[in-house]
Amino acid sequence: MTSTVETPGESPAAVPHFPMDRAATCPFDPPPTAVAQQKQAPLTKVRMWDDSTPWLVTGYAEGRALLADPRVSADITLPGYPLQAPLQPDGPRASFILMDDPEHARLRRMVTAPFAIKRVAALRPAVQGIVDDLIDGMLAGPNPVDLVEAFALPMPSLVICELLGVPYRDHGFFQDNSKIIIKRDVDPQQQIDAFRALLDYLDDLMGKKLAAPADDLLSGLAERVRSGELTRDEAAEMGVLLLIAGHETTANMIALGTLALLEHPAQLALLRDSDDPKLVASAVEELLRYLNIVHNGRRRVALEDIDIAGHRVRAGEGLIVANDIGNRDPDAFPEPDRLDIERDARHHVAFGFGIHQCLGQPLARLELQIVYSTLYRRVPTLRLAADIGRIPFKHDGSVYGVYELPVTW
């Protein structure tokens, strides 16, 4: 039987607000209110900043089904889409990730090849060299050190700069602006200014690639501009998306994953003392599941009525697929709140699901496998240099992590 009641048994005032706060004493776990919602039903209603009440999808199976359903749209301009804030005409745009097919597929295909598994695998020696060099520099420098600044942030930034063809000397500029764009509580005009600064930067770089192409991803996009397949503005927008996604998410996984392992010493020892690449790969998947740093949910809007899990999602209703809660669904992952690097967690949804799943996941996996198999072995006495209660977590952004991670050895 399908329910058409928005939130069975609850008054509108009882509908919880979204986004929800994590418990300060459990920084690795999803918000307790969201966990309670999951126990109530795989789909429940939440209340947004504009008083709209989209569906919060906390069930693992239901989330995958909806993300793969062609009756669900990623188009941020459609009525009912659960916006994080008022849509600004000149605000940040996310290129093809907030589009539907066929336009989404057309643009995504243009940047798929460099992230193919075989192409990414060929980068392993170069990425290993970057990791080793950064660890060398860290060990030769001051102790204690902020692992975010010394290692977690520069490592993926160096890799994505090399892949895109962006000068690493500009990393401070694009990192500072990226942080503004992905914050939730920043002034909208600041986000607009930061996005325009990055867009102008990538547009200027695109002009240089048009004049003097090289063997990099941006030069490939420039060729698409030259052939008329892309406008220069579209190419610059894609460059902004790839630049931000290519360093922010992996940097946060490196730092937050390290903190989680330091707080689970038996798991850290198991990983550090093993030379089995399968265990390293397993650890990466489990940490992605356990931490799920994209914690604002994948946002969608229904194009048609959809019956799922005993509820009817009406056309025009918003959906927030909470992958961080889905990855803690006991029906999909027994003892979901336990970190177990020997668990088979490859079916997690940290990278999303369906046609919009993360384009760069092969690269992220490679980077994390190299980091997690190298850092703790080369620095076996790595430990926190501050109480975990003093670590500043990123509760104010679209990507979860830590702003600083003081470590010593």
Buried (B, 14 or more C-beta within 10 A) or exposed (E): EEBEEBBEEBEEEEBBEBBBEBEEEEBBBBBEBBBEBBEBBBBBBBBBBEEBBBBBBBBBBBBBBBBEBEEBBBBBEBEBBBBBBEEEEEBBBBBBBBBBEEEBEEBBEBBEEBBEEEBBEEBEEEBBEBBEEBBEEBEEEEEEBBBBBBBBBBBBBBBBBBBBBBEBEEBEEBBEBBBBBBBBEBEBEEBBBBBBBBBEBBBEBBBBBBEEBEEBBBBBBBBBBEEEBBEBBBBBBBBBBBBBBBBBBBBBBBBBBBBBBBBBEEBBEBBBEBEEEEBBBBBBBBBBBBBBBBBBBBBBBBBEBBEBBEBBBBEBBBBBBBBBBBBBBEEBBEEBEEBBBBBEBEEBBBBBBBBBBBBBBBBBBBBBBBBBBBBBBBBEEBEBBBEEEEBEBBBEBBBBBBBBBBBBB
